[in-house]
Amino acid sequence: MNLEPKDSNKINEFFHKLYNKAEDILFSVISKIPEKLMPAPFLEWLGHYTDRRMQGLRLQFIRQQWKKNSLEKLVADIRTQKQDTKKAPSDN
């Protein structure tokens, strides 16, 4: 059961994933350079990148918590319905 709307455009999804991978690789390469040798624009970019990445991880965590809570509520509702049908047999 998927509770989140997804983009149906596979090409945009592909390029988005490709961009994210390229950005991750660039970050890992640049983060290995000592700060003294790194120009100020790169340091600024690293700061923005880490802030954006942390925000994305926070949002992902919130979505997962929401999905977990929704599924737990759904399971509890199903169990309640099953218990109600066992306690009160149908009038057939």
N, C-alpha and C positions, 0 to 999 in steps of 0.2 A: 504494500500500500504506500503510494508516494503522496506525501502531503504538501510538497512544494511544487510550484509551477516551474517548468523547465523551458529553456529556449529550444525551439524545434529546429533552428537553423544550425545544421551540423558544421557548415563551413565556418561560421562565426565562432562556434565552440572550438573548432580545431585551431584557428588562428589565435584565439584567446589562450588556449593551453600552450601553444608554441611561444607566444609572447611571454607568458609566465615562466616557462622553462628557460628562455633566453635571459630573462631578467634575473632568475635565480643563479644561473651560471655566471653572469657578469658580476653579481653581488659576491659570489664565492671567490672569484678571481681578484676583485678589487679589495675585498676584506683582508686578503693575505699581504697586501702591500703595506709597509709601515706608514704611519700617519704623517711622518715628516716628509716623505716623498710624494704624498698625495696632494693634488691641487684642491683648493677650497670648494670648487663646484662638485667634485666627487664626494667630498665629505658631506656636503649639503644633500646630495642625492642619496647617499647612504642613510642619512638621518630620515629623509622622507620615505625611503624604501622600507626601513625597519618600522617606522610608525604605521605605514599603510599595511604592512604585513601583519603587525600585531593587531591592528583593527580587524583585518580579515579573519585572523584566528579567533578573536573574541566573538565576532559574528557567527563563525562556524560553530563555536562552542555553544552559543545561545540557541542556534538552530537545532543542534543535536539535543540539548536539554529540552527544548520545546517538543521535539519529535518524541523523545523518550517519555516525557510526561503525557503526551497525547496517547501514545501507545499503551502506557500503563493504565490510563483512564479507560481506554477502549477494552482492555483485557478485564478490568474490574467490572465494567458494564456487562460484558459477555458472561462473566462468572455469576453476576447477580441475576441475569436473565435465566441462566441454567438452574440456579438454585430456586428461583421462583417457579419454574416449570416443574421441578421435582417436588416442591412442596404442595403445589396446587395442580392436580392432574386436570387435563382438559375435559370439557363437558361434551365429549362426542358420543 
